[in-house]
Amino acid sequence: MHLGNVVKKKIQLVLIMVPTLILNGCGAYNFSGADVGTAESFQVNFFQNYADQTPGSTIVPGLDRDFTLALQDLINNLTSLALTGSNGDLLYEGEIVEYRVVPMTATSDQLTAQNRLTMSVNVRFYNKTKEEADFERRFSFFFDFDAAASLTAIQAQAHEEIFDRITQDIFNASLGNW
């Protein structure tokens, strides 16, 4: 009887120790692959919409706010960093520089069959804890849609896909440990 209790206690100890050792062994790594180093906070400045300065681009009200929030949300959800309004260890800033719709394919009647919405963002990333990681880059993605559909009809879905891709690309460029 006494031997059974000893075995039970050893099994319980192993069941407690193994997960603890595994979690401690992961250190600064996480499931997103983010390498935040010693940074504790991040800041995302408002991304102004300067798309109207690029020929063929248009201004969409609220696009700047929605994109800024999408980037904040992604970093917040994939890291343990605290979002701050100033003096963040990591700083993201930039501007929306392109937002345009262009025809992509035509029908036999010389009519547009498919359009492409393209959005481009210029990003400056500063890492106070690891300055060699700083960069300035342009990120871009597109959404193809039927020419019979209006931009307003597809805009919510298009923004979701474009924002998902661009923010993930920004995240990977700044914190990706691949």
PyMOL commands that place a pseudoatom at each C-alpha (Angstrom):
pseudoatom trace, name=CA, resn=MET, resi=1, chain=A, elem=C, hetatm=0, pos=[0.000, 0.000, 0.000]
pseudoatom trace, name=CA, resn=HIS, resi=2, chain=A, elem=C, hetatm=0, pos=[2.798, 2.382, 0.909]
pseudoatom trace, name=CA, resn=LEU, resi=3, chain=A, elem=C, hetatm=0, pos=[4.584, 1.707, -2.415]
pseudoatom trace, name=CA, resn=GLY, resi=4, chain=A, elem=C, hetatm=0, pos=[1.432, 2.698, -4.350]
pseudoatom trace, name=CA, resn=ASN, resi=5, chain=A, elem=C, hetatm=0, pos=[1.317, 6.116, -2.629]
pseudoatom trace, name=CA, resn=VAL, resi=6, chain=A, elem=C, hetatm=0, pos=[4.982, 6.759, -3.449]
pseudoatom trace, name=CA, resn=VAL, resi=7, chain=A, elem=C, hetatm=0, pos=[4.380, 5.937, -7.127]
pseudoatom trace, name=CA, resn=LYS, resi=8, chain=A, elem=C, hetatm=0, pos=[1.306, 8.209, -7.187]
pseudoatom trace, name=CA, resn=LYS, resi=9, chain=A, elem=C, hetatm=0, pos=[3.269, 11.089, -5.675]
pseudoatom trace, name=CA, resn=LYS, resi=10, chain=A, elem=C, hetatm=0, pos=[6.099, 10.627, -8.192]
pseudoatom trace, name=CA, resn=ILE, resi=11, chain=A, elem=C, hetatm=0, pos=[3.615, 10.621, -11.076]
pseudoatom trace, name=CA, resn=GLN, resi=12, chain=A, elem=C, hetatm=0, pos=[1.979, 13.782, -9.708]
pseudoatom trace, name=CA, resn=LEU, resi=13, chain=A, elem=C, hetatm=0, pos=[5.371, 15.436, -9.372]
pseudoatom trace, name=CA, resn=VAL, resi=14, chain=A, elem=C, hetatm=0, pos=[6.278, 14.527, -12.964]
pseudoatom trace, name=CA, resn=LEU, resi=15, chain=A, elem=C, hetatm=0, pos=[2.918, 15.829, -14.209]
pseudoatom trace, name=CA, resn=ILE, resi=16, chain=A, elem=C, hetatm=0, pos=[3.587, 19.152, -12.492]
pseudoatom trace, name=CA, resn=MET, resi=17, chain=A, elem=C, hetatm=0, pos=[7.275, 19.467, -13.394]
pseudoatom trace, name=CA, resn=VAL, resi=18, chain=A, elem=C, hetatm=0, pos=[7.188, 18.557, -17.092]
pseudoatom trace, name=CA, resn=PRO, resi=19, chain=A, elem=C, hetatm=0, pos=[4.770, 21.336, -18.172]
pseudoatom trace, name=CA, resn=THR, resi=20, chain=A, elem=C, hetatm=0, pos=[6.655, 23.825, -15.971]
pseudoatom trace, name=CA, resn=LEU, resi=21, chain=A, elem=C, hetatm=0, pos=[9.992, 22.908, -17.544]
pseudoatom trace, name=CA, resn=ILE, resi=22, chain=A, elem=C, hetatm=0, pos=[8.538, 23.036, -21.041]
pseudoatom trace, name=CA, resn=LEU, resi=23, chain=A, elem=C, hetatm=0, pos=[7.021, 26.480, -20.500]
pseudoatom trace, name=CA, resn=ASN, resi=24, chain=A, elem=C, hetatm=0, pos=[10.189, 27.836, -18.876]
pseudoatom trace, name=CA, resn=GLY, resi=25, chain=A, elem=C, hetatm=0, pos=[12.305, 26.385, -21.667]
pseudoatom trace, name=CA, resn=CYS, resi=26, chain=A, elem=C, hetatm=0, pos=[10.364, 28.408, -24.227]
pseudoatom trace, name=CA, resn=GLY, resi=27, chain=A, elem=C, hetatm=0, pos=[11.805, 31.643, -22.818]
pseudoatom trace, name=CA, resn=ALA, resi=28, chain=A, elem=C, hetatm=0, pos=[11.171, 34.614, -25.094]
pseudoatom trace, name=CA, resn=TYR, resi=29, chain=A, elem=C, hetatm=0, pos=[9.621, 32.531, -27.842]
pseudoatom trace, name=CA, resn=ASN, resi=30, chain=A, elem=C, hetatm=0, pos=[5.905, 32.302, -28.454]
pseudoatom trace, name=CA, resn=PHE, resi=31, chain=A, elem=C, hetatm=0, pos=[3.528, 30.698, -30.897]
pseudoatom trace, name=CA, resn=SER, resi=32, chain=A, elem=C, hetatm=0, pos=[3.498, 33.730, -33.214]
pseudoatom trace, name=CA, resn=GLY, resi=33, chain=A, elem=C, hetatm=0, pos=[7.263, 33.533, -33.756]
pseudoatom trace, name=CA, resn=ALA, resi=34, chain=A, elem=C, hetatm=0, pos=[7.644, 37.099, -32.488]
pseudoatom trace, name=CA, resn=ASP, resi=35, chain=A, elem=C, hetatm=0, pos=[11.054, 38.123, -31.239]
pseudoatom trace, name=CA, resn=VAL, resi=36, chain=A, elem=C, hetatm=0, pos=[10.379, 41.137, -29.005]
pseudoatom trace, name=CA, resn=GLY, resi=37, chain=A, elem=C, hetatm=0, pos=[13.779, 40.932, -27.311]
pseudoatom trace, name=CA, resn=THR, resi=38, chain=A, elem=C, hetatm=0, pos=[13.788, 43.136, -24.215]
pseudoatom trace, name=CA, resn=ALA, resi=39, chain=A, elem=C, hetatm=0, pos=[10.996, 45.412, -25.467]
pseudoatom trace, name=CA, resn=GLU, resi=40, chain=A, elem=C, hetatm=0, pos=[8.044, 45.782, -23.126]
pseudoatom trace, name=CA, resn=SER, resi=41, chain=A, elem=C, hetatm=0, pos=[5.801, 48.203, -25.012]
pseudoatom trace, name=CA, resn=PHE, resi=42, chain=A, elem=C, hetatm=0, pos=[4.815, 49.267, -28.510]
pseudoatom trace, name=CA, resn=GLN, resi=43, chain=A, elem=C, hetatm=0, pos=[3.313, 52.350, -30.044]
pseudoatom trace, name=CA, resn=VAL, resi=44, chain=A, elem=C, hetatm=0, pos=[1.433, 52.686, -33.342]
pseudoatom trace, name=CA, resn=ASN, resi=45, chain=A, elem=C, hetatm=0, pos=[1.132, 56.276, -34.481]
pseudoatom trace, name=CA, resn=PHE, resi=46, chain=A, elem=C, hetatm=0, pos=[-1.845, 57.278, -36.624]
pseudoatom trace, name=CA, resn=PHE, resi=47, chain=A, elem=C, hetatm=0, pos=[-1.296, 56.306, -40.271]
pseudoatom trace, name=CA, resn=GLN, resi=48, chain=A, elem=C, hetatm=0, pos=[-2.293, 59.399, -42.263]
pseudoatom trace, name=CA, resn=ASN, resi=49, chain=A, elem=C, hetatm=0, pos=[-4.009, 58.777, -45.582]
pseudoatom trace, name=CA, resn=TYR, resi=50, chain=A, elem=C, hetatm=0, pos=[-1.985, 60.477, -48.331]
pseudoatom trace, name=CA, resn=ALA, resi=51, chain=A, elem=C, hetatm=0, pos=[-3.272, 58.207, -51.101]
pseudoatom trace, name=CA, resn=ASP, resi=52, chain=A, elem=C, hetatm=0, pos=[-4.651, 61.181, -53.046]
pseudoatom trace, name=CA, resn=GLN, resi=53, chain=A, elem=C, hetatm=0, pos=[-1.058, 62.251, -53.750]
pseudoatom trace, name=CA, resn=THR, resi=54, chain=A, elem=C, hetatm=0, pos=[-0.554, 59.143, -55.927]
pseudoatom trace, name=CA, resn=PRO, resi=55, chain=A, elem=C, hetatm=0, pos=[-2.112, 59.433, -59.414]
pseudoatom trace, name=CA, resn=GLY, resi=56, chain=A, elem=C, hetatm=0, pos=[-5.246, 57.306, -59.715]
pseudoatom trace, name=CA, resn=SER, resi=57, chain=A, elem=C, hetatm=0, pos=[-5.634, 56.847, -55.952]
pseudoatom trace, name=CA, resn=THR, resi=58, chain=A, elem=C, hetatm=0, pos=[-8.601, 57.999, -53.911]
pseudoatom trace, name=CA, resn=ILE, resi=59, chain=A, elem=C, hetatm=0, pos=[-9.239, 58.910, -50.299]
pseudoatom trace, name=CA, resn=VAL, resi=60, chain=A, elem=C, hetatm=0, pos=[-11.612, 56.720, -48.328]
pseudoatom trace, name=CA, resn=PRO, resi=61, chain=A, elem=C, hetatm=0, pos=[-12.891, 58.308, -45.103]
pseudoatom trace, name=CA, resn=GLY, resi=62, chain=A, elem=C, hetatm=0, pos=[-11.905, 56.298, -42.023]
pseudoatom trace, name=CA, resn=LEU, resi=63, chain=A, elem=C, hetatm=0, pos=[-9.373, 54.123, -43.864]
pseudoatom trace, name=CA, resn=ASP, resi=64, chain=A, elem=C, hetatm=0, pos=[-6.510, 55.625, -41.866]
pseudoatom trace, name=CA, resn=ARG, resi=65, chain=A, elem=C, hetatm=0, pos=[-8.213, 54.975, -38.527]
pseudoatom trace, name=CA, resn=ASP, resi=66, chain=A, elem=C, hetatm=0, pos=[-9.246, 51.437, -39.464]
pseudoatom trace, name=CA, resn=PHE, resi=67, chain=A, elem=C, hetatm=0, pos=[-5.764, 50.498, -40.646]
pseudoatom trace, name=CA, resn=THR, resi=68, chain=A, elem=C, hetatm=0, pos=[-4.078, 51.968, -37.556]
pseudoatom trace, name=CA, resn=LEU, resi=69, chain=A, elem=C, hetatm=0, pos=[-6.425, 49.985, -35.295]
pseudoatom trace, name=CA, resn=ALA, resi=70, chain=A, elem=C, hetatm=0, pos=[-5.883, 46.783, -37.314]
pseudoatom trace, name=CA, resn=LEU, resi=71, chain=A, elem=C, hetatm=0, pos=[-2.105, 47.039, -36.849]
pseudoatom trace, name=CA, resn=GLN, resi=72, chain=A, elem=C, hetatm=0, pos=[-2.473, 47.775, -33.122]
pseudoatom trace, name=CA, resn=ASP, resi=73, chain=A, elem=C, hetatm=0, pos=[-4.824, 44.833, -32.680]
pseudoatom trace, name=CA, resn=LEU, resi=74, chain=A, elem=C, hetatm=0, pos=[-2.549, 42.376, -34.485]
pseudoatom trace, name=CA, resn=ILE, resi=75, chain=A, elem=C, hetatm=0, pos=[0.541, 43.283, -32.448]
pseudoatom trace, name=CA, resn=ASN, resi=76, chain=A, elem=C, hetatm=0, pos=[-1.499, 43.330, -29.251]
pseudoatom trace, name=CA, resn=ASN, resi=77, chain=A, elem=C, hetatm=0, pos=[-2.951, 39.879, -29.985]
pseudoatom trace, name=CA, resn=LEU, resi=78, chain=A, elem=C, hetatm=0, pos=[0.320, 38.216, -31.044]
pseudoatom trace, name=CA, resn=THR, resi=79, chain=A, elem=C, hetatm=0, pos=[2.661, 39.576, -28.374]
pseudoatom trace, name=CA, resn=SER, resi=80, chain=A, elem=C, hetatm=0, pos=[2.694, 40.304, -24.670]
pseudoatom trace, name=CA, resn=LEU, resi=81, chain=A, elem=C, hetatm=0, pos=[3.796, 43.892, -25.334]
pseudoatom trace, name=CA, resn=ALA, resi=82, chain=A, elem=C, hetatm=0, pos=[1.812, 46.726, -23.753]
pseudoatom trace, name=CA, resn=LEU, resi=83, chain=A, elem=C, hetatm=0, pos=[0.231, 49.239, -26.131]
pseudoatom trace, name=CA, resn=THR, resi=84, chain=A, elem=C, hetatm=0, pos=[1.228, 52.785, -25.209]
pseudoatom trace, name=CA, resn=GLY, resi=85, chain=A, elem=C, hetatm=0, pos=[0.459, 56.212, -26.612]
pseudoatom trace, name=CA, resn=SER, resi=86, chain=A, elem=C, hetatm=0, pos=[4.020, 57.514, -26.282]
pseudoatom trace, name=CA, resn=ASN, resi=87, chain=A, elem=C, hetatm=0, pos=[7.587, 56.359, -25.630]
pseudoatom trace, name=CA, resn=GLY, resi=88, chain=A, elem=C, hetatm=0, pos=[7.001, 52.775, -26.770]
pseudoatom trace, name=CA, resn=ASP, resi=89, chain=A, elem=C, hetatm=0, pos=[10.051, 50.530, -27.029]
pseudoatom trace, name=CA, resn=LEU, resi=90, chain=A, elem=C, hetatm=0, pos=[8.822, 49.672, -30.519]
pseudoatom trace, name=CA, resn=LEU, resi=91, chain=A, elem=C, hetatm=0, pos=[7.383, 52.433, -32.717]
pseudoatom trace, name=CA, resn=TYR, resi=92, chain=A, elem=C, hetatm=0, pos=[5.370, 51.971, -35.898]
pseudoatom trace, name=CA, resn=GLU, resi=93, chain=A, elem=C, hetatm=0, pos=[4.521, 55.002, -37.996]
pseudoatom trace, name=CA, resn=GLY, resi=94, chain=A, elem=C, hetatm=0, pos=[3.832, 55.782, -41.606]
pseudoatom trace, name=CA, resn=GLU, resi=95, chain=A, elem=C, hetatm=0, pos=[1.203, 56.684, -44.110]
pseudoatom trace, name=CA, resn=ILE, resi=96, chain=A, elem=C, hetatm=0, pos=[-1.191, 55.155, -46.595]
pseudoatom trace, name=CA, resn=VAL, resi=97, chain=A, elem=C, hetatm=0, pos=[0.309, 56.088, -49.960]
pseudoatom trace, name=CA, resn=GLU, resi=98, chain=A, elem=C, hetatm=0, pos=[-1.891, 54.247, -52.453]
pseudoatom trace, name=CA, resn=TYR, resi=99, chain=A, elem=C, hetatm=0, pos=[-5.536, 53.206, -52.654]
pseudoatom trace, name=CA, resn=ARG, resi=100, chain=A, elem=C, hetatm=0, pos=[-6.692, 52.622, -56.195]
pseudoatom trace, name=CA, resn=VAL, resi=101, chain=A, elem=C, hetatm=0, pos=[-8.957, 50.484, -58.334]
pseudoatom trace, name=CA, resn=VAL, resi=102, chain=A, elem=C, hetatm=0, pos=[-7.763, 49.437, -61.782]
pseudoatom trace, name=CA, resn=PRO, resi=103, chain=A, elem=C, hetatm=0, pos=[-9.341, 47.130, -64.373]
pseudoatom trace, name=CA, resn=MET, resi=104, chain=A, elem=C, hetatm=0, pos=[-7.634, 43.741, -64.591]
pseudoatom trace, name=CA, resn=THR, resi=105, chain=A, elem=C, hetatm=0, pos=[-9.391, 41.643, -67.223]
pseudoatom trace, name=CA, resn=ALA, resi=106, chain=A, elem=C, hetatm=0, pos=[-11.735, 42.418, -70.087]
pseudoatom trace, name=CA, resn=THR, resi=107, chain=A, elem=C, hetatm=0, pos=[-14.578, 40.585, -71.777]
pseudoatom trace, name=CA, resn=SER, resi=108, chain=A, elem=C, hetatm=0, pos=[-14.794, 39.939, -75.520]
pseudoatom trace, name=CA, resn=ASP, resi=109, chain=A, elem=C, hetatm=0, pos=[-16.966, 43.071, -75.719]
pseudoatom trace, name=CA, resn=GLN, resi=110, chain=A, elem=C, hetatm=0, pos=[-14.033, 45.201, -74.467]
pseudoatom trace, name=CA, resn=LEU, resi=111, chain=A, elem=C, hetatm=0, pos=[-15.732, 45.664, -71.085]
pseudoatom trace, name=CA, resn=THR, resi=112, chain=A, elem=C, hetatm=0, pos=[-14.010, 45.261, -67.752]
pseudoatom trace, name=CA, resn=ALA, resi=113, chain=A, elem=C, hetatm=0, pos=[-14.663, 41.864, -66.201]
pseudoatom trace, name=CA, resn=GLN, resi=114, chain=A, elem=C, hetatm=0, pos=[-12.571, 42.183, -63.060]
pseudoatom trace, name=CA, resn=ASN, resi=115, chain=A, elem=C, hetatm=0, pos=[-11.132, 45.047, -61.023]
pseudoatom trace, name=CA, resn=ARG, resi=116, chain=A, elem=C, hetatm=0, pos=[-8.249, 45.133, -58.579]
pseudoatom trace, name=CA, resn=LEU, resi=117, chain=A, elem=C, hetatm=0, pos=[-8.205, 47.284, -55.450]
pseudoatom trace, name=CA, resn=THR, resi=118, chain=A, elem=C, hetatm=0, pos=[-4.611, 47.920, -54.323]
pseudoatom trace, name=CA, resn=MET, resi=119, chain=A, elem=C, hetatm=0, pos=[-3.522, 49.525, -51.085]
pseudoatom trace, name=CA, resn=SER, resi=120, chain=A, elem=C, hetatm=0, pos=[0.059, 50.467, -50.194]
pseudoatom trace, name=CA, resn=VAL, resi=121, chain=A, elem=C, hetatm=0, pos=[1.430, 51.661, -46.880]
pseudoatom trace, name=CA, resn=ASN, resi=122, chain=A, elem=C, hetatm=0, pos=[4.813, 53.211, -46.153]
pseudoatom trace, name=CA, resn=VAL, resi=123, chain=A, elem=C, hetatm=0, pos=[6.021, 52.063, -42.707]
pseudoatom trace, name=CA, resn=ARG, resi=124, chain=A, elem=C, hetatm=0, pos=[8.844, 53.273, -40.490]
pseudoatom trace, name=CA, resn=PHE, resi=125, chain=A, elem=C, hetatm=0, pos=[9.715, 50.912, -37.645]
pseudoatom trace, name=CA, resn=TYR, resi=126, chain=A, elem=C, hetatm=0, pos=[11.962, 51.902, -34.754]
pseudoatom trace, name=CA, resn=ASN, resi=127, chain=A, elem=C, hetatm=0, pos=[13.171, 49.496, -32.077]
pseudoatom trace, name=CA, resn=LYS, resi=128, chain=A, elem=C, hetatm=0, pos=[14.723, 51.377, -29.111]
pseudoatom trace, name=CA, resn=THR, resi=129, chain=A, elem=C, hetatm=0, pos=[16.114, 48.130, -27.695]
pseudoatom trace, name=CA, resn=LYS, resi=130, chain=A, elem=C, hetatm=0, pos=[17.698, 46.917, -30.959]
pseudoatom trace, name=CA, resn=GLU, resi=131, chain=A, elem=C, hetatm=0, pos=[18.340, 49.799, -33.358]
pseudoatom trace, name=CA, resn=GLU, resi=132, chain=A, elem=C, hetatm=0, pos=[19.784, 47.577, -36.096]
pseudoatom trace, name=CA, resn=ALA, resi=133, chain=A, elem=C, hetatm=0, pos=[16.233, 46.259, -36.575]
pseudoatom trace, name=CA, resn=ASP, resi=134, chain=A, elem=C, hetatm=0, pos=[14.915, 49.708, -37.638]
pseudoatom trace, name=CA, resn=PHE, resi=135, chain=A, elem=C, hetatm=0, pos=[13.586, 49.978, -41.196]
pseudoatom trace, name=CA, resn=GLU, resi=136, chain=A, elem=C, hetatm=0, pos=[11.482, 51.963, -43.627]
pseudoatom trace, name=CA, resn=ARG, resi=137, chain=A, elem=C, hetatm=0, pos=[9.577, 49.884, -46.185]
pseudoatom trace, name=CA, resn=ARG, resi=138, chain=A, elem=C, hetatm=0, pos=[6.532, 49.932, -48.382]
pseudoatom trace, name=CA, resn=PHE, resi=139, chain=A, elem=C, hetatm=0, pos=[3.943, 47.178, -47.939]
pseudoatom trace, name=CA, resn=SER, resi=140, chain=A, elem=C, hetatm=0, pos=[1.229, 46.516, -50.472]
pseudoatom trace, name=CA, resn=PHE, resi=141, chain=A, elem=C, hetatm=0, pos=[-1.571, 44.076, -51.174]
pseudoatom trace, name=CA, resn=PHE, resi=142, chain=A, elem=C, hetatm=0, pos=[-4.610, 43.825, -53.439]
pseudoatom trace, name=CA, resn=PHE, resi=143, chain=A, elem=C, hetatm=0, pos=[-8.142, 42.476, -53.660]
pseudoatom trace, name=CA, resn=ASP, resi=144, chain=A, elem=C, hetatm=0, pos=[-9.674, 41.357, -56.976]
pseudoatom trace, name=CA, resn=PHE, resi=145, chain=A, elem=C, hetatm=0, pos=[-13.422, 41.681, -57.481]
pseudoatom trace, name=CA, resn=ASP, resi=146, chain=A, elem=C, hetatm=0, pos=[-16.066, 41.435, -60.185]
pseudoatom trace, name=CA, resn=ALA, resi=147, chain=A, elem=C, hetatm=0, pos=[-16.352, 44.641, -62.192]
pseudoatom trace, name=CA, resn=ALA, resi=148, chain=A, elem=C, hetatm=0, pos=[-20.145, 44.524, -61.834]
pseudoatom trace, name=CA, resn=ALA, resi=149, chain=A, elem=C, hetatm=0, pos=[-19.770, 45.011, -58.073]
pseudoatom trace, name=CA, resn=SER, resi=150, chain=A, elem=C, hetatm=0, pos=[-19.392, 48.497, -56.679]
pseudoatom trace, name=CA, resn=LEU, resi=151, chain=A, elem=C, hetatm=0, pos=[-16.429, 49.379, -54.492]
pseudoatom trace, name=CA, resn=THR, resi=152, chain=A, elem=C, hetatm=0, pos=[-18.716, 50.148, -51.553]
pseudoatom trace, name=CA, resn=ALA, resi=153, chain=A, elem=C, hetatm=0, pos=[-20.320, 46.703, -51.870]
pseudoatom trace, name=CA, resn=ILE, resi=154, chain=A, elem=C, hetatm=0, pos=[-17.006, 44.847, -51.517]
pseudoatom trace, name=CA, resn=GLN, resi=155, chain=A, elem=C, hetatm=0, pos=[-15.121, 47.333, -49.363]
pseudoatom trace, name=CA, resn=ALA, resi=156, chain=A, elem=C, hetatm=0, pos=[-15.582, 45.633, -45.971]
pseudoatom trace, name=CA, resn=GLN, resi=157, chain=A, elem=C, hetatm=0, pos=[-14.386, 42.254, -47.263]
pseudoatom trace, name=CA, resn=ALA, resi=158, chain=A, elem=C, hetatm=0, pos=[-11.589, 43.869, -49.285]
pseudoatom trace, name=CA, resn=HIS, resi=159, chain=A, elem=C, hetatm=0, pos=[-10.321, 45.874, -46.318]
pseudoatom trace, name=CA, resn=GLU, resi=160, chain=A, elem=C, hetatm=0, pos=[-10.362, 42.811, -44.087]
pseudoatom trace, name=CA, resn=GLU, resi=161, chain=A, elem=C, hetatm=0, pos=[-8.231, 40.794, -46.537]
pseudoatom trace, name=CA, resn=ILE, resi=162, chain=A, elem=C, hetatm=0, pos=[-5.886, 43.650, -47.401]
pseudoatom trace, name=CA, resn=PHE, resi=163, chain=A, elem=C, hetatm=0, pos=[-5.418, 44.722, -43.771]
pseudoatom trace, name=CA, resn=ASP, resi=164, chain=A, elem=C, hetatm=0, pos=[-4.828, 41.113, -42.677]
pseudoatom trace, name=CA, resn=ARG, resi=165, chain=A, elem=C, hetatm=0, pos=[-2.074, 40.657, -45.247]
pseudoatom trace, name=CA, resn=ILE, resi=166, chain=A, elem=C, hetatm=0, pos=[-0.361, 44.027, -44.865]
pseudoatom trace, name=CA, resn=THR, resi=167, chain=A, elem=C, hetatm=0, pos=[-0.405, 44.006, -41.054]
pseudoatom trace, name=CA, resn=GLN, resi=168, chain=A, elem=C, hetatm=0, pos=[0.924, 40.425, -41.003]
pseudoatom trace, name=CA, resn=ASP, resi=169, chain=A, elem=C, hetatm=0, pos=[3.701, 41.423, -43.407]
pseudoatom trace, name=CA, resn=ILE, resi=170, chain=A, elem=C, hetatm=0, pos=[4.595, 44.402, -41.184]
pseudoatom trace, name=CA, resn=PHE, resi=171, chain=A, elem=C, hetatm=0, pos=[4.566, 42.156, -38.108]
pseudoatom trace, name=CA, resn=ASN, resi=172, chain=A, elem=C, hetatm=0, pos=[6.814, 39.581, -39.812]
pseudoatom trace, name=CA, resn=ALA, resi=173, chain=A, elem=C, hetatm=0, pos=[9.252, 42.263, -41.005]
pseudoatom trace, name=CA, resn=SER, resi=174, chain=A, elem=C, hetatm=0, pos=[9.518, 43.882, -37.584]
pseudoatom trace, name=CA, resn=LEU, resi=175, chain=A, elem=C, hetatm=0, pos=[9.161, 41.001, -35.134]
pseudoatom trace, name=CA, resn=GLY, resi=176, chain=A, elem=C, hetatm=0, pos=[9.195, 37.811, -37.180]
pseudoatom trace, name=CA, resn=ASN, resi=177, chain=A, elem=C, hetatm=0, pos=[11.814, 35.392, -36.011]
pseudoatom trace, name=CA, resn=TRP, resi=178, chain=A, elem=C, hetatm=0, pos=[11.827, 33.157, -39.065]
for i in range(1, 178): cmd.bond("trace and resi %d" % i, "trace and resi %d" % (i + 1))
show_as sticks, trace
zoom trace
